[in-house]
Amino acid sequence: MDESALAQLRSTLAADDYDLAVTDTGTDVRVSIIAGPAACEDCLVPKPLMRGVLHKALGVPEDTITLIYPGED
C-alpha cells in the first residue's frame, strides 16, 4: 500500500467531510467511505473511478477491492 497516496486521498475526502477506512483481509481489500454530518453528497466520484484511484494507492487489482459508499452495507 502506498501510505502517501492513501494519506492524500484521505485529505481530499476530508475536505468534503468524508473519511476512509481500509481493511486488508488477505484475499481482498474492503474500503468504506464514511460521510460526516456536513458531507457533500454530490462530491463522490462514481465507484468505477474511485476503484481506479484506490487500485493505484493500494497496489491491488481493482476486482479485489470491495468499495462501500455511504448508505450501503
N, CA, C and O atoms as a printed pandas DataFrame, in Angstrom:
     atom_number atom_name residue_name chain_id  residue_number  x_coord  y_coord  z_coord
0              1         N          MET        A               1    0.843   -1.185    0.000
1              2        CA          MET        A               1    0.000    0.000    0.000
2              3         C          MET        A               1    0.882    1.240    0.000
3              4         O          MET        A               1    1.904    1.303    0.683
4              5         N          ASP        A               2    0.466    2.201   -0.770
5              6        CA          ASP        A               2    1.176    3.470   -0.829
6              7         C          ASP        A               2    0.563    4.401    0.222
7              8         O          ASP        A               2   -0.450    5.057   -0.024
8              9         N          GLU        A               3    1.194    4.444    1.390
9             10        CA          GLU        A               3    0.646    5.229    2.505
10            11         C          GLU        A               3    0.549    6.712    2.156
11            12         O          GLU        A               3   -0.365    7.397    2.614
12            13         N          SER        A               4    1.470    7.205    1.362
13            14        CA          SER        A               4    1.433    8.605    0.953
14            15         C          SER        A               4    0.211    8.885    0.081
15            16         O          SER        A               4   -0.466    9.898    0.255
16            17         N          ALA        A               5   -0.066    7.977   -0.859
17            18        CA          ALA        A               5   -1.236    8.136   -1.730
18            19         C          ALA        A               5   -2.527    8.007   -0.919
19            20         O          ALA        A               5   -3.491    8.731   -1.168
20            21         N          LEU        A               6   -2.548    7.087    0.051
21            22        CA          LEU        A               6   -3.741    6.950    0.901
22            23         C          LEU        A               6   -3.948    8.206    1.752
23            24         O          LEU        A               6   -5.079    8.655    1.934
24            25         N          ALA        A               7   -2.868    8.764    2.264
25            26        CA          ALA        A               7   -2.969    9.990    3.064
26            27         C          ALA        A               7   -3.503   11.136    2.215
27            28         O          ALA        A               7   -4.324   11.926    2.679
28            29         N          GLN        A               8   -3.041   11.226    0.982
29            30        CA          GLN        A               8   -3.522   12.277    0.082
30            31         C          GLN        A               8   -5.006   12.079   -0.232
31            32         O          GLN        A               8   -5.770   13.044   -0.266
32            33         N          LEU        A               9   -5.411   10.833   -0.461
33            34        CA          LEU        A               9   -6.818   10.542   -0.735
34            35         C          LEU        A               9   -7.674   10.868    0.489
35            36         O          LEU        A               9   -8.756   11.441    0.361
36            37         N          ARG        A              10   -7.188   10.504    1.668
37            38        CA          ARG        A              10   -7.923   10.827    2.904
38            39         C          ARG        A              10   -8.088   12.339    3.054
39            40         O          ARG        A              10   -9.154   12.819    3.438
40            41         N          SER        A              11   -7.035   13.076    2.753
41            42        CA          SER        A              11   -7.081   14.537    2.849
42            43         C          SER        A              11   -8.096   15.117    1.861
43            44         O          SER        A              11   -8.856   16.023    2.201
44            45         N          THR        A              12   -8.100   14.590    0.649
45            46        CA          THR        A              12   -9.045   15.060   -0.375
46            47         C          THR        A              12  -10.477   14.777    0.055
47            48         O          THR        A              12  -11.349   15.636   -0.075
48            49         N          LEU        A              13  -10.722   13.572    0.569
49            50        CA          LEU        A              13  -12.072   13.217    1.026
50            51         C          LEU        A              13  -12.483   14.042    2.245
51            52         O          LEU        A              13  -13.644   14.433    2.368
52            53         N          ALA        A              14  -11.541   14.306    3.140
53            54        CA          ALA        A              14  -11.843   15.073    4.352
54            55         C          ALA        A              14  -12.305   16.485    4.024
55            56         O          ALA        A              14  -13.086   17.072    4.774
56            57         N          ALA        A              15  -11.833   17.034    2.915
57            58        CA          ALA        A              15  -12.254   18.382    2.512
58            59         C          ALA        A              15  -13.754   18.444    2.273
59            60         O          ALA        A              15  -14.363   19.507    2.393
60            61         N          ASP        A              16  -14.357   17.293    1.931
61            62        CA          ASP        A              16  -15.809   17.221    1.720
62            63         C          ASP        A              16  -16.496   16.460    2.860
63            64         O          ASP        A              16  -17.624   15.991    2.707
64            65         N          ASP        A              17  -15.814   16.341    3.995
65            66        CA          ASP        A              17  -16.306   15.701    5.221
66            67         C          ASP        A              17  -16.563   14.196    5.051
67            68         O          ASP        A              17  -17.582   13.670    5.499
68            69         N          TYR        A              18  -15.619   13.525    4.399
69            70        CA          TYR        A              18  -15.651   12.065    4.282
70            71         C          TYR        A              18  -14.412   11.492    4.942
71            72         O          TYR        A              18  -13.380   12.157    5.033
72            73         N          ASP        A              19  -14.521   10.253    5.402
73            74        CA          ASP        A              19  -13.385    9.528    5.964
74            75         C          ASP        A              19  -13.242    8.231    5.186
75            76         O          ASP        A              19  -14.177    7.793    4.516
76            77         N          LEU        A              20  -12.074    7.620    5.275
77            78        CA          LEU        A              20  -11.765    6.421    4.518
78            79         C          LEU        A              20  -11.266    5.357    5.489
79            80         O          LEU        A              20  -10.336    5.604    6.257
80            81         N          ALA        A              21  -11.881    4.175    5.459
81            82        CA          ALA        A              21  -11.435    3.048    6.278
82            83         C          ALA        A              21  -11.036    1.916    5.339
83            84         O          ALA        A              21  -11.800    1.532    4.452
84            85         N          VAL        A              22   -9.825    1.383    5.544
85            86        CA          VAL        A              22   -9.298    0.323    4.688
86            87         C          VAL        A              22   -8.994   -0.899    5.543
87            88         O          VAL        A              22   -8.306   -0.799    6.559
88            89         N          THR        A              23   -9.511   -2.054    5.126
89            90        CA          THR        A              23   -9.256   -3.314    5.811
90            91         C          THR        A              23   -8.746   -4.328    4.800
91            92         O          THR        A              23   -9.432   -4.643    3.828
92            93         N          ASP        A              24   -7.549   -4.835    5.029
93            94        CA          ASP        A              24   -6.958   -5.859    4.169
94            95         C          ASP        A              24   -7.268   -7.215    4.794
95            96         O          ASP        A              24   -6.807   -7.514    5.896
96            97         N          THR        A              25   -8.045   -8.032    4.095
97            98        CA          THR        A              25   -8.442   -9.333    4.635
98            99         C          THR        A              25   -7.469  -10.441    4.251
99           100         O          THR        A              25   -7.615  -11.580    4.693
100          101         N          GLY        A              26   -6.485  -10.113    3.438
101          102        CA          GLY        A              26   -5.552  -11.116    2.961
102          103         C          GLY        A              26   -5.877  -11.586    1.556
103          104         O          GLY        A              26   -4.976  -11.891    0.775
104          105         N          THR        A              27   -7.164  -11.646    1.230
105          106        CA          THR        A              27   -7.578  -12.044   -0.122
106          107         C          THR        A              27   -8.170  -10.882   -0.894
107          108         O          THR        A              27   -8.155  -10.876   -2.125
108          109         N          ASP        A              28   -8.692   -9.899   -0.177
109          110        CA          ASP        A              28   -9.223   -8.700   -0.816
110          111         C          ASP        A              28   -9.083   -7.529    0.142
111          112         O          ASP        A              28   -8.642   -7.679    1.282
112          113         N          VAL        A              29   -9.469   -6.367   -0.347
113          114        CA          VAL        A              29   -9.386   -5.147    0.462
114          115         C          VAL        A              29  -10.774   -4.534    0.518
115          116         O          VAL        A              29  -11.411   -4.310   -0.511
116          117         N          ARG        A              30  -11.230   -4.269    1.725
117          118        CA          ARG        A              30  -12.541   -3.635    1.930
118          119         C          ARG        A              30  -12.292   -2.160    2.237
119          120         O          ARG        A              30  -11.564   -1.818    3.169
120          121         N          VAL        A              31  -12.907   -1.300    1.438
121          122        CA          VAL        A              31  -12.754    0.139    1.612
122          123         C          VAL        A              31  -14.133    0.744    1.857
123          124         O          VAL        A              31  -15.043    0.621    1.037
124          125         N          SER        A              32  -14.257    1.391    2.993
125          126        CA          SER        A              32  -15.507    2.078    3.326
126          127         C          SER        A              32  -15.258    3.574    3.327
127          128         O          SER        A              32  -14.286    4.063    3.904
128          129         N          ILE        A              33  -16.150    4.283    2.673
129          130        CA          ILE        A              33  -16.107    5.739    2.714
130          131         C          ILE        A              33  -17.263    6.173    3.607
131          132         O          ILE        A              33  -18.424    5.855    3.352
132          133         N          ILE        A              34  -16.916    6.901    4.650
133          134        CA          ILE        A              34  -17.879    7.274    5.679
134          135         C          ILE        A              34  -18.152    8.771    5.584
135          136         O          ILE        A              34  -17.229    9.584    5.549
136          137         N          ALA        A              35  -19.433    9.117    5.544
137          138        CA          ALA        A              35  -19.833   10.522    5.439
138          139         C          ALA        A              35  -19.962   11.143    6.819
139          140         O          ALA        A              35  -20.536   10.551    7.732
140          141         N          GLY        A              36  -19.423   12.337    6.955
141          142        CA          GLY        A              36  -19.615   13.119    8.162
142          143         C          GLY        A              36  -20.910   13.917    8.038
143          144         O          GLY        A              36  -21.571   13.862    7.001
144          145         N          PRO        A              37  -21.272   14.645    9.068
145          146        CA          PRO        A              37  -22.541   15.380    9.057
146          147         C          PRO        A              37  -22.629   16.471    7.986
147          148         O          PRO        A              37  -23.727   16.828    7.559
148          149         N          ALA        A              38  -21.493   16.997    7.556
149          150        CA          ALA        A              38  -21.501   18.065    6.555
150          151         C          ALA        A              38  -21.012   17.568    5.187
151          152         O          ALA        A              38  -20.566   18.361    4.358
152          153         N          ALA        A              39  -21.099   16.262    4.960
153          154        CA          ALA        A              39  -20.583   15.676    3.716
154          155         C          ALA        A              39  -21.333   16.202    2.498
155          156         O          ALA        A              39  -22.551   16.379    2.522
156          157         N          CYS        A              40  -20.587   16.441    1.453
157          158        CA          CYS        A              40  -21.135   16.883    0.177
158          159         C          CYS        A              40  -21.598   15.651   -0.600
159          160         O          CYS        A              40  -20.768   14.904   -1.120
160          161         N          GLU        A              41  -22.888   15.434   -0.684
161          162        CA          GLU        A              41  -23.432   14.226   -1.295
162          163         C          GLU        A              41  -23.066   14.085   -2.764
163          164         O          GLU        A              41  -22.943   12.964   -3.257
164          165         N          ASP        A              42  -22.891   15.179   -3.466
165          166        CA          ASP        A              42  -22.584   15.130   -4.895
166          167         C          ASP        A              42  -21.083   15.118   -5.185
167          168         O          ASP        A              42  -20.683   15.151   -6.349
168          169         N          CYS        A              43  -20.253   15.070   -4.151
169          170        CA          CYS        A              43  -18.813   15.209   -4.352
170          171         C          CYS        A              43  -18.073   13.890   -4.600
171          172         O          CYS        A              43  -16.940   13.905   -5.081
172          173         N          LEU        A              44  -18.688   12.764   -4.283
173          174        CA          LEU        A              44  -18.020   11.488   -4.527
174          175         C          LEU        A              44  -18.091   11.128   -6.003
175          176         O          LEU        A              44  -19.138   11.263   -6.637
176          177         N          VAL        A              45  -16.966   10.670   -6.543
177          178        CA          VAL        A              45  -16.941   10.235   -7.938
178          179         C          VAL        A              45  -17.639    8.883   -8.045
179          180         O          VAL        A              45  -17.792    8.191   -7.038
180          181         N          PRO        A              46  -18.060    8.499   -9.233
181          182        CA          PRO        A              46  -18.671    7.178   -9.414
182          183         C          PRO        A              46  -17.701    6.072   -8.958
183          184         O          PRO        A              46  -16.481    6.224   -9.025
184          185         N          LYS        A              47  -18.274    4.979   -8.502
185          186        CA          LYS        A              47  -17.467    3.883   -7.969
186          187         C          LYS        A              47  -16.374    3.381   -8.918
187          188         O          LYS        A              47  -15.261    3.125   -8.457
188          189         N          PRO        A              48  -16.637    3.229  -10.222
189          190        CA          PRO        A              48  -15.554    2.759  -11.094
190          191         C          PRO        A              48  -14.333    3.689  -11.077
191          192         O          PRO        A              48  -13.197    3.218  -11.121
192          193         N          LEU        A              49  -14.559    4.982  -11.014
193          194        CA          LEU        A              49  -13.445    5.930  -10.932
194          195         C          LEU        A              49  -12.716    5.819   -9.597
195          196         O          LEU        A              49  -11.487    5.854   -9.552
196          197         N          MET        A              50  -13.477    5.685   -8.511
197          198        CA          MET        A              50  -12.868    5.559   -7.191
198          199         C          MET        A              50  -12.059    4.267   -7.095
199          200         O          MET        A              50  -10.987    4.253   -6.490
200          201         N          ARG        A              51  -12.560    3.188   -7.685
201          202        CA          ARG        A              51  -11.800    1.926   -7.677
202          203         C          ARG        A              51  -10.452    2.100   -8.394
203          204         O          ARG        A              51   -9.442    1.539   -7.969
204          205         N          GLY        A              52  -10.446    2.874   -9.474
205          206        CA          GLY        A              52   -9.201    3.141  -10.185
206          207         C          GLY        A              52   -8.205    3.892   -9.320
207          208         O          GLY        A              52   -7.014    3.581   -9.321
208          209         N          VAL        A              53   -8.684    4.867   -8.593
209          210        CA          VAL        A              53   -7.826    5.638   -7.682
210          211         C          VAL        A              53   -7.306    4.722   -6.570
211          212         O          VAL        A              53   -6.124    4.754   -6.226
212          213         N          LEU        A              54   -8.202    3.912   -6.018
213          214        CA          LEU        A              54   -7.819    3.004   -4.936
214          215         C          LEU        A              54   -6.835    1.943   -5.423
215          216         O          LEU        A              54   -5.911    1.569   -4.701
216          217         N          HIS        A              55   -7.035    1.466   -6.632
217          218        CA          HIS        A              55   -6.131    0.468   -7.218
218          219         C          HIS        A              55   -4.692    0.985   -7.201
219          220         O          HIS        A              55   -3.770    0.258   -6.833
220          221         N          LYS        A              56   -4.511    2.223   -7.592
221          222        CA          LYS        A              56   -3.173    2.812   -7.619
222          223         C          LYS        A              56   -2.613    3.007   -6.211
223          224         O          LYS        A              56   -1.435    2.745   -5.967
224          225         N          ALA        A              57   -3.452    3.463   -5.292
225          226        CA          ALA        A              57   -2.999    3.729   -3.925
226          227         C          ALA        A              57   -2.743    2.446   -3.137
227          228         O          ALA        A              57   -1.824    2.380   -2.321
228          229         N          LEU        A              58   -3.565    1.429   -3.390
229          230        CA          LEU        A              58   -3.456    0.184   -2.627
230          231         C          LEU        A              58   -2.513   -0.823   -3.280
231          232         O          LEU        A              58   -1.988   -1.709   -2.606
232          233         N          GLY        A              59   -2.301   -0.693   -4.567
233          234        CA          GLY        A              59   -1.437   -1.627   -5.265
234          235         C          GLY        A              59   -2.034   -3.008   -5.416
235          236         O          GLY        A              59   -1.307   -4.000   -5.462
236          237         N          VAL        A              60   -3.359   -3.081   -5.495
237          238        CA          VAL        A              60   -4.051   -4.358   -5.685
238          239         C          VAL        A              60   -4.967   -4.240   -6.898
239          240         O          VAL        A              60   -5.357   -3.133   -7.268
240          241         N          PRO        A              61   -5.316   -5.368   -7.524
241          242        CA          PRO        A              61   -6.237   -5.315   -8.662
242          243         C          PRO        A              61   -7.596   -4.735   -8.249
243          244         O          PRO        A              61   -8.067   -4.953   -7.133
244          245         N          GLU        A              62   -8.206   -4.000   -9.167
245          246        CA          GLU        A              62   -9.498   -3.372   -8.879
246          247         C          GLU        A              62  -10.558   -4.393   -8.474
247          248         O          GLU        A              62  -11.407   -4.100   -7.633
248          249         N          ASP        A              63  -10.517   -5.597   -9.067
249          250        CA          ASP        A              63  -11.562   -6.584   -8.763
250          251         C          ASP        A              63  -11.412   -7.207   -7.376
251          252         O          ASP        A              63  -12.259   -7.999   -6.963
252          253         N          THR        A              64  -10.342   -6.860   -6.651
253          254        CA          THR        A              64  -10.203   -7.343   -5.272
254          255         C          THR        A              64  -10.585   -6.268   -4.253
255          256         O          THR        A              64  -10.440   -6.467   -3.046
256          257         N          ILE        A              65  -11.071   -5.133   -4.746
257          258        CA          ILE        A              65  -11.476   -4.032   -3.867
258          259         C          ILE        A              65  -12.991   -4.046   -3.698
259          260         O          ILE        A              65  -13.739   -3.890   -4.663
260          261         N          THR        A              66  -13.427   -4.234   -2.467
261          262        CA          THR        A              66  -14.840   -4.091   -2.142
262          263         C          THR        A              66  -15.025   -2.656   -1.664
263          264         O          THR        A              66  -14.483   -2.265   -0.630
264          265         N          LEU        A              67  -15.780   -1.887   -2.407
265          266        CA          LEU        A              67  -15.952   -0.469   -2.129
266          267         C          LEU        A              67  -17.355   -0.216   -1.611
267          268         O          LEU        A              67  -18.343   -0.567   -2.256
268          269         N          ILE        A              68  -17.430    0.395   -0.440
269          270        CA          ILE        A              68  -18.720    0.675    0.203
270          271         C          ILE        A              68  -18.863    2.177    0.369
271          272         O          ILE        A              68  -18.066    2.823    1.048
272          273         N          TYR        A              69  -19.879    2.713   -0.256
273          274        CA          TYR        A              69  -20.176    4.133   -0.165
274          275         C          TYR        A              69  -21.166    4.386    0.968
275          276         O          TYR        A              69  -21.832    3.459    1.427
276          277         N          PRO        A              70  -21.265    5.629    1.418
277          278        CA          PRO        A              70  -22.211    5.959    2.489
278          279         C          PRO        A              70  -23.625    5.480    2.156
279          280         O          PRO        A              70  -24.103    5.635    1.032
280          281         N          GLY        A              71  -24.272    4.904    3.148
281          282        CA          GLY        A              71  -25.641    4.419    2.974
282          283         C          GLY        A              71  -25.718    2.986    2.492
283          284         O          GLY        A              71  -26.807    2.415    2.428
284          285         N          GLU        A              72  -24.586    2.392    2.150
285          286        CA          GLU        A              72  -24.551    0.995    1.708
286          287         C          GLU        A              72  -24.036    0.131    2.861
287          288         O          GLU        A              72  -23.242    0.587    3.684
288          289         N          ASP        A              73  -24.486   -1.090    2.906
289          290        CA          ASP        A              73  -23.992   -2.016    3.936
290          291         C          ASP        A              73  -23.313   -3.201    3.329
291          292         O          ASP        A              73  -22.839   -4.078    4.050
